[in-house]
């Protein structure tokens, strides 16, 4: 059974940084698709960043250059480093996973591509 547990959310001032973590259990680290999503109040769920099994990454245009996704195989952990945070980044952030043997030159940011989801961690950017 695949389980994902996020942590690292909190309250931060505009311009600040946070690093989200997601411990992933039960997933083969040879064949995977991992992503971060967010949902702000009153808005649709949005794909933020994704990483494929060979290390390819993709980012939403709204976060490109500010956010960075990475994985640590030894710790079975997915990270999202968020810099220069803005009030519009305020949302519940979720990690998601899918077992996949496909190669993704541009990992997808559509929620339908992912089967397994964490419970979320809240990020609030406010002065």
C-alpha positions in Angstrom: 0.0 0.0 0.0 1.3 3.4 -1.0 1.2 6.1 1.7 2.2 9.7 1.6 2.6 12.0 4.6 3.4 15.7 4.1 5.0 18.1 6.5 6.7 21.5 6.6 3.8 23.9 6.1 3.3 27.0 8.2 2.9 30.8 8.2 5.6 32.8 6.5 6.0 36.4 5.4 6.0 37.5 1.8 9.5 36.9 0.4 10.2 34.1 2.8 10.9 30.5 2.2 9.6 27.1 3.2 10.5 23.5 2.4 7.8 21.0 2.3 8.5 17.3 2.7 6.5 14.2 1.8 7.5 10.7 3.0 6.5 8.2 0.4 6.1 4.5 1.5 5.2 1.5 -0.6 6.3 2.9 -4.0 9.0 1.5 -6.2 11.6 4.2 -6.6 12.6 2.7 -9.9 9.3 3.6 -11.6 7.4 6.6 -10.3 5.8 9.9 -10.9 5.7 12.3 -8.0 4.1 15.7 -7.8 3.0 18.6 -5.6 -0.4 20.2 -6.0 -2.2 23.0 -4.1 -5.7 24.2 -3.6 -6.5 27.7 -2.5 -9.9 28.6 -1.0 -12.4 29.0 -3.7 -10.0 27.8 -6.4 -9.4 24.7 -8.4 -6.6 22.3 -7.5 -3.5 23.3 -9.3 -0.4 21.2 -10.3 2.7 22.9 -8.9 5.6 20.7 -9.7 6.4 17.1 -10.7 9.3 14.8 -11.0 9.7 11.6 -13.0 11.7 8.5 -12.3 14.7 9.6 -14.4 14.8 13.0 -12.7 13.0 15.1 -15.3 11.0 17.9 -13.7 8.2 20.3 -14.6 6.7 23.4 -13.0 3.6 25.5 -13.2 4.4 28.9 -14.8 3.3 30.7 -11.6 6.1 29.1 -9.5 8.9 28.5 -12.1 12.1 30.1 -10.8 10.9 30.2 -7.2 10.0 26.6 -6.4 12.2 23.5 -6.7 11.1 19.8 -6.5 13.5 17.1 -5.6 13.6 13.5 -4.2 16.0 11.7 -1.9 15.9 8.0 -2.6 17.6 7.0 0.7 15.0 8.8 2.7 12.1 8.0 0.4 11.2 11.6 0.6 9.9 14.2 -1.9 10.7 17.9 -1.3 9.3 21.2 -2.5 11.6 24.1 -1.8 9.6 27.3 -2.0 11.5 30.7 -2.2 10.3 34.2 -2.6 6.8 33.2 -1.4 3.8 35.4 -2.3 0.4 35.8 -0.7 -1.1 34.1 -3.8 0.9 30.9 -2.9 -1.3 30.5 0.2 -3.0 27.1 -0.2 -3.2 23.6 1.1 -0.4 21.7 -0.5 -0.6 18.0 -1.4 1.9 15.5 -2.6 0.8 12.8 -5.0 2.3 9.7 -6.6 1.8 7.2 -9.3 3.7 4.0 -10.2 4.7 4.3 -13.8 7.2 2.6 -16.1 6.8 5.5 -18.6 9.5 8.1 -19.3 8.2 11.6 -18.8 10.4 14.2 -20.5 7.9 16.7 -19.0 6.2 15.1 -16.0 2.4 15.9 -16.1 0.8 18.3 -13.7 -2.7 17.0 -14.2 -4.3 15.5 -11.1 -5.8 12.7 -13.1 -2.3 11.2 -13.7 -1.8 10.5 -10.0 -3.4 7.7 -8.0 -2.1 8.2 -4.5 -2.5 11.4 -2.4 -1.4 12.7 1.0 -3.6 14.6 3.4 -2.0 18.0 2.8 -0.1 20.6 4.7 -1.2 24.3 4.9 1.0 27.1 3.7 0.0 30.6 4.5 1.9 33.6 3.2 1.0 36.8 5.0 2.5 39.8 6.6 
